[in-house]
Amino acid sequence: MAWYSAGTISVTNGQTAVTGTGTQFLANKVSAGCGIIIGGQTYEIVSVASDTVLAIAPAYLGTTNASAPYRVFPTEQRAGDMLSAVTDLTSAISGVNSAFSSQPTSITSAKKIVLPASTTTIASISLPHGTAPSSPSNGDIWTTTDGLFIRANGTTQQPLTSAGGSISGNLTLSGSLSADSASLSGTLSGNIGSFSGNLNTSGNFAAGSVITTGTGVATGDTAIEIGGNRTGYGSATLDFHARNGSDYDGRIQRGAGANGAFSISQLGSGSLNIAQDGSGEIGIWTSGAQRMSFLSSGMIRTNGNTIFSGSSASSVVLAAGTDLATGGATIIARGSTAASNAGGIEFYSGTGSTSSQNVTIKANGFVGIGSSNPTAKLDITGLASGAEVEARVVNSSTSNNSAARITLSTSTSNAYCIWAVNNGVANPYRAISNGSAVTVAYDDSNHHSWRTTAGAEKMYLTSGSTLYVNGGINSVNGMISANNAMIQGAGGHMYVRPTNSGSYLYLGSSNNNQAVIDANGFVGFGALAPDRKLTVEYADIWLKLKRTGARSWLMGMGGGDEFMIYDETIGQVRLYIDLAGNVRPGNDNTGASGHPSYRWTTVYAVSGAVSTSDETYKVFDNDGFTTAELAAAKEIAATIRKYQWKDSIEEKGEEGARYHVGVGAQTVWNIMAAHGLIDELEEGVAPDSRYGFLCWDEWDAEETRSGDDVVHSTAAGSRFSVRYDELNQFLIAAQEQRLAMLEDALAA
């Protein structure tokens, strides 16, 4: 052999097994005694099991590799074996040459003569056509234009011809026979090769193997006949041997007698047997046990239990027998004795005691799925709380125009159908129809349509989620639809609008228009000809604003002409604008304008504020101001000075911020406290004063939200302030009293 390295091998460190990929070890004469180089290391091949498996010694020393290169080479031992084989071949050739040189008309050799295998250009042996020998010897073989001839036991046989051959004696083969057709009147045994024609035998047929594309016949019929020439009722057997052995592996047998049993059987674990006895019963066995029988009475049994009976005196039953504990089904068609479902069919499923009646067909044709007492032609009932009930009709055909349909009908002229048609696209055509007219349809372009019974399309929904309505006003049902109306959803928005120029959109109830959007976009509620962007016109007008679970407010005119803001929660008007334009609170002396934490910056007025001074509402102190009050007033007057607001300085700069004149509220508080007129200010204690010109206000944090957004917030805080009108009155009165005292002193 030459060096060999085709494919790759898989080797594992410490293992002797070698597995090849893309290798042909045996075909390339790789054998024990050869050497193999793997990863630079040389090993001895100790055995070769196949073209892809061999063993080495010692065990592989390198790193595990699933795709390693290799090289196999012959050794001296292998070379010696090859030399011995060449010597034997030379000797054999020499013997043949010697035989030809000494006996030119025949070859005699004590050894088997093996000829080369035939190829596409040359045969292994050739017997040219000639003339039959006049005195042939036993064992002679020759050919003529009539075919192949063999001299055996003193008789010339012609087994093969171009038109077929006939053997009148016995033919025993240890090899194989291949012919277009053959006829034998004796015994045929051995291995029969392949037949493309007919095989005829009137004797015994005991072939080892047969491959035929024709027909084996015995008496001209198109069949293989066994025992066809008998005069009595004996048994006939056809045995199949898949291996050497004294017993058959498969058998077809017809028993003796006029009504002999017929059987098909095999040997081995899990074997199958089918037999018909003389009474006409057919049985099926597996693993030696009878599994099913077909009785001459028409009943079918399994393991001895009746699974079908056509007897009119009993029910039609399908039962699992002893297998019911592990699974099975029961079908019962009760006779007239079962009053609950006389003449009906019941289907049970489940295991053991949990089997239940799941399908029922009553004698009147009502079918129940999940219902043991159907009250309609098809009654489908869910079996458990929350269970989904689904019915499916599937046409598994993939061809165009194949359809699946459910038809609901009271007569052939009034049929409602739900159906789907495969029109060769991803989304098949689906529809609900009334008779021949489609009323609801869904096509392959996601086009949904609604039609009248006459088939005219009245409304359709496109794949772009646009709904179109074709038709006019149906005043009977209160349905308004028109060709110039559109309801559309696009880009996450919803559009409801007329499509014609100059058209209005009306909303209403009780068959009356209540709101309108005109061609200019003016919206009217109660006003059907609005002249502003929003017009509300009713006899009693209120706009209500209410936060869920909280306060509600009304804005409007009610039944009058004045505008009000009304606190509906407490039933009180908060703001009122009369016909003269006067703005006032809803109730006297109940609210303030502004707030300590929400102040107006400036009040513009033609005249000053009018404060109530009616003595009817006052109690005066006629004792005058005390010495302490006069001293405090003098000291407070001395603190009057000009100032700038810090916010103005920050906004306008120190040069731009305007000067104001006044006092500091905390200073006034401290002066009043210093003269014992009020308590001193303390950290953490809310200030308190009996004098109305001294003010201190405190407020909590506030936050106003709109959904999750904070629209306004105010931090908690406090602030000192003075009422300048009262403070000025205090300073003027004190100053007047001090002047009077001075004048009295001067006069004295």
Secondary structure in CASP SS format (residue, H / E / C, confidence):
PFRMAT SS
TARGET T0000
AUTHOR 0000-0000-0000
METHOD secondary structure of the structure
MODEL  1
M C 1.00
A C 1.00
W C 1.00
Y E 1.00
S C 1.00
A C 1.00
G C 1.00
T E 1.00
I E 1.00
S E 1.00
V E 1.00
T C 1.00
N C 1.00
G C 1.00
Q C 1.00
T C 1.00
A E 1.00
V E 1.00
T E 1.00
G E 1.00
T E 1.00
G C 1.00
T C 1.00
Q C 1.00
F C 1.00
L H 1.00
A H 1.00
N H 1.00
K C 1.00
V C 1.00
S C 1.00
A C 1.00
G C 1.00
C C 1.00
G E 1.00
I E 1.00
I E 1.00
I E 1.00
G C 1.00
G C 1.00
Q E 1.00
T E 1.00
Y E 1.00
E E 1.00
I E 1.00
V E 1.00
S E 1.00
V E 1.00
A C 1.00
S C 1.00
D C 1.00
T C 1.00
V E 1.00
L E 1.00
A E 1.00
I E 1.00
A E 1.00
P C 1.00
A C 1.00
Y C 1.00
L C 1.00
G C 1.00
T C 1.00
T C 1.00
N E 1.00
A E 1.00
S E 1.00
A E 1.00
P C 1.00
Y C 1.00
R E 1.00
V E 1.00
F E 1.00
P C 1.00
T C 1.00
E H 1.00
Q H 1.00
R H 1.00
A H 1.00
G H 1.00
D H 1.00
M H 1.00
L H 1.00
S H 1.00
A H 1.00
V H 1.00
T H 1.00
D H 1.00
L H 1.00
T H 1.00
S H 1.00
A H 1.00
I H 1.00
S H 1.00
G H 1.00
V H 1.00
N H 1.00
S H 1.00
A H 1.00
F H 1.00
S H 1.00
S H 1.00
Q C 1.00
P C 1.00
T C 1.00
S C 1.00
I C 1.00
T C 1.00
S C 1.00
A C 1.00
K C 1.00
K C 1.00
I C 1.00
V C 1.00
L C 1.00
P C 1.00
A C 1.00
S C 1.00
T C 1.00
T C 1.00
T C 1.00
I C 1.00
A C 1.00
S C 1.00
I C 1.00
S C 1.00
L C 1.00
P C 1.00
H E 1.00
G C 1.00
T C 1.00
A C 1.00
P C 1.00
S C 1.00
S C 1.00
P C 1.00
S C 1.00
N C 1.00
G C 1.00
D C 1.00
I E 1.00
W E 1.00
T E 1.00
T E 1.00
T C 1.00
D C 1.00
G E 1.00
L E 1.00
F E 1.00
I E 1.00
R E 1.00
A E 1.00
N C 1.00
G C 1.00
T E 1.00
T E 1.00
Q E 1.00
Q E 1.00
P E 1.00
L E 1.00
T C 1.00
S C 1.00
A C 1.00
G C 1.00
G E 1.00
S E 1.00
I E 1.00
S C 1.00
G C 1.00
N C 1.00
L E 1.00
T E 1.00
L C 1.00
S C 1.00
G C 1.00
S C 1.00
L C 1.00
S C 1.00
A E 1.00
D C 1.00
S C 1.00
A E 1.00
S E 1.00
L E 1.00
S C 1.00
G C 1.00
T C 1.00
L E 1.00
S E 1.00
G E 1.00
N C 1.00
I C 1.00
G C 1.00
S E 1.00
F E 1.00
S C 1.00
G C 1.00
N E 1.00
L E 1.00
N E 1.00
T E 1.00
S C 1.00
G C 1.00
N C 1.00
F E 1.00
A E 1.00
A E 1.00
G C 1.00
S C 1.00
V C 1.00
I E 1.00
T E 1.00
T C 1.00
G C 1.00
T E 1.00
G E 1.00
V E 1.00
A C 1.00
T C 1.00
G C 1.00
D C 1.00
T C 1.00
A C 1.00
I C 1.00
E C 1.00
I C 1.00
G C 1.00
G C 1.00
N C 1.00
R C 1.00
T C 1.00
G C 1.00
Y C 1.00
G C 1.00
S C 1.00
A E 1.00
T E 1.00
L E 1.00
D E 1.00
F E 1.00
H C 1.00
A C 1.00
R C 1.00
N C 1.00
G C 1.00
S C 1.00
D C 1.00
Y C 1.00
D C 1.00
G E 1.00
R E 1.00
I E 1.00
Q E 1.00
R E 1.00
G C 1.00
A C 1.00
G C 1.00
A C 1.00
N C 1.00
G C 1.00
A C 1.00
F E 1.00
S E 1.00
I E 1.00
S E 1.00
Q E 1.00
L C 1.00
G C 1.00
S C 1.00
G C 1.00
S C 1.00
L E 1.00
N E 1.00
I E 1.00
A E 1.00
Q E 1.00
D C 1.00
G C 1.00
S C 1.00
G C 1.00
E C 1.00
I E 1.00
G E 1.00
I E 1.00
W E 1.00
T E 1.00
S C 1.00
G C 1.00
A E 1.00
Q E 1.00
R E 1.00
M E 1.00
S E 1.00
F E 1.00
L C 1.00
S C 1.00
S C 1.00
G C 1.00
M C 1.00
I E 1.00
R E 1.00
T E 1.00
N C 1.00
G C 1.00
N E 1.00
T E 1.00
I E 1.00
F E 1.00
S C 1.00
G C 1.00
S C 1.00
S C 1.00
A C 1.00
S C 1.00
S C 1.00
V E 1.00
V E 1.00
L E 1.00
A C 1.00
A C 1.00
G H 1.00
T H 1.00
D H 1.00
L H 1.00
A H 1.00
T C 1.00
G C 1.00
G E 1.00
A E 1.00
T E 1.00
I E 1.00
I E 1.00
A E 1.00
R C 1.00
G C 1.00
S C 1.00
T C 1.00
A C 1.00
A H 1.00
S H 1.00
N H 1.00
A C 1.00
G C 1.00
G C 1.00
I E 1.00
E E 1.00
F E 1.00
Y E 1.00
S E 1.00
G E 1.00
T C 1.00
G H 1.00
S H 1.00
T H 1.00
S C 1.00
S E 1.00
Q E 1.00
N E 1.00
V E 1.00
T E 1.00
I E 1.00
K C 1.00
A C 1.00
N C 1.00
G C 1.00
F C 1.00
V E 1.00
G E 1.00
I E 1.00
G C 1.00
S C 1.00
S C 1.00
N C 1.00
P C 1.00
T C 1.00
A C 1.00
K C 1.00
L E 1.00
D E 1.00
I E 1.00
T C 1.00
G C 1.00
L C 1.00
A C 1.00
S C 1.00
G C 1.00
A C 1.00
E C 1.00
V C 1.00
E C 1.00
A C 1.00
R C 1.00
V C 1.00
V C 1.00
N C 1.00
S C 1.00
S C 1.00
T C 1.00
S C 1.00
N C 1.00
N C 1.00
S C 1.00
A E 1.00
A E 1.00
R E 1.00
I E 1.00
T E 1.00
L E 1.00
S E 1.00
T C 1.00
S C 1.00
T C 1.00
S C 1.00
N C 1.00
A E 1.00
Y E 1.00
C E 1.00
I E 1.00
W E 1.00
A E 1.00
V E 1.00
N C 1.00
N C 1.00
G C 1.00
V C 1.00
A C 1.00
N C 1.00
P C 1.00
Y E 1.00
R E 1.00
A E 1.00
I E 1.00
S E 1.00
N E 1.00
G C 1.00
S C 1.00
A E 1.00
V E 1.00
T E 1.00
V E 1.00
A E 1.00
Y E 1.00
D C 1.00
D C 1.00
S C 1.00
N C 1.00
H C 1.00
H E 1.00
S E 1.00
W E 1.00
R E 1.00
T C 1.00
T C 1.00
A C 1.00
G C 1.00
A C 1.00
E E 1.00
K E 1.00
M E 1.00
Y E 1.00
L E 1.00
T C 1.00
S C 1.00
G C 1.00
S C 1.00
T E 1.00
L E 1.00
Y E 1.00
V E 1.00
N C 1.00
G C 1.00
G C 1.00
I E 1.00
N E 1.00
S C 1.00
V C 1.00
N C 1.00
G C 1.00
M E 1.00
I E 1.00
S C 1.00
A C 1.00
N C 1.00
N C 1.00
A E 1.00
M E 1.00
I E 1.00
Q E 1.00
G E 1.00
A E 1.00
G C 1.00
G C 1.00
H E 1.00
M E 1.00
Y E 1.00
V E 1.00
R E 1.00
P E 1.00
T C 1.00
N C 1.00
S C 1.00
G C 1.00
S C 1.00
Y C 1.00
L E 1.00
Y E 1.00
L E 1.00
G E 1.00
S E 1.00
S C 1.00
N C 1.00
N E 1.00
N E 1.00
Q E 1.00
A E 1.00
V E 1.00
I E 1.00
D C 1.00
A C 1.00
N C 1.00
G C 1.00
F C 1.00
V E 1.00
G E 1.00
F E 1.00
G C 1.00
A C 1.00
L C 1.00
A C 1.00
P C 1.00
D C 1.00
R C 1.00
K C 1.00
L E 1.00
T E 1.00
V E 1.00
E C 1.00
Y C 1.00
A C 1.00
D C 1.00
I E 1.00
W E 1.00
L E 1.00
K E 1.00
L E 1.00
K E 1.00
R C 1.00
T C 1.00
G C 1.00
A C 1.00
R C 1.00
S E 1.00
W E 1.00
L E 1.00
M E 1.00
G E 1.00
M E 1.00
G E 1.00
G C 1.00
G C 1.00
D C 1.00
E C 1.00
F E 1.00
M E 1.00
I E 1.00
Y E 1.00
D E 1.00
E C 1.00
T C 1.00
I C 1.00
G C 1.00
Q E 1.00
V E 1.00
R E 1.00
L E 1.00
Y E 1.00
I E 1.00
D C 1.00
L C 1.00
A C 1.00
G C 1.00
N C 1.00
V E 1.00
R E 1.00
P E 1.00
G C 1.00
N C 1.00
D C 1.00
N C 1.00
T C 1.00
G C 1.00
A C 1.00
S C 1.00
G C 1.00
H E 1.00
P C 1.00
S C 1.00
Y E 1.00
R C 1.00
W C 1.00
T C 1.00
T C 1.00
V C 1.00
Y C 1.00
A C 1.00
V C 1.00
S C 1.00
G C 1.00
A C 1.00
V C 1.00
S C 1.00
T C 1.00
S C 1.00
D C 1.00
E H 1.00
T H 1.00
Y H 1.00
K C 1.00
V C 1.00
F C 1.00
D C 1.00
N C 1.00
D C 1.00
G C 1.00
F C 1.00
T C 1.00
T H 1.00
A H 1.00
E H 1.00
L H 1.00
A H 1.00
A H 1.00
A H 1.00
K H 1.00
E H 1.00
I H 1.00
A H 1.00
A C 1.00
T C 1.00
I C 1.00
R E 1.00
K E 1.00
Y E 1.00
Q C 1.00
W C 1.00
K H 1.00
D H 1.00
S H 1.00
I H 1.00
E H 1.00
E H 1.00
K H 1.00
G C 1.00
E C 1.00
E C 1.00
G C 1.00
A C 1.00
R C 1.00
Y C 1.00
H E 1.00
V E 1.00
G E 1.00
V C 1.00
G C 1.00
A H 1.00
Q H 1.00
T H 1.00
V H 1.00
W H 1.00
N H 1.00
I H 1.00
M H 1.00
A H 1.00
A H 1.00
H C 1.00
G C 1.00
L C 1.00
I C 1.00
D C 1.00
E C 1.00
L C 1.00
E C 1.00
E C 1.00
G C 1.00
V C 1.00
A C 1.00
P C 1.00
D C 1.00
S C 1.00
R C 1.00
Y C 1.00
G C 1.00
F C 1.00
L E 1.00
C E 1.00
W E 1.00
D E 1.00
E E 1.00
W E 1.00
D C 1.00
A C 1.00
E E 1.00
E E 1.00
T E 1.00
R E 1.00
S E 1.00
G C 1.00
D C 1.00
D E 1.00
V E 1.00
V E 1.00
H E 1.00
S E 1.00
T E 1.00
A C 1.00
A C 1.00
G E 1.00
S E 1.00
R E 1.00
F E 1.00
S E 1.00
V E 1.00
R C 1.00
Y H 1.00
D H 1.00
E H 1.00
L H 1.00
N H 1.00
Q H 1.00
F H 1.00
L H 1.00
I H 1.00
A H 1.00
A H 1.00
Q H 1.00
E H 1.00
Q H 1.00
R H 1.00
L H 1.00
A H 1.00
M H 1.00
L H 1.00
E H 1.00
D H 1.00
A H 1.00
L H 1.00
A H 1.00
A C 1.00
END
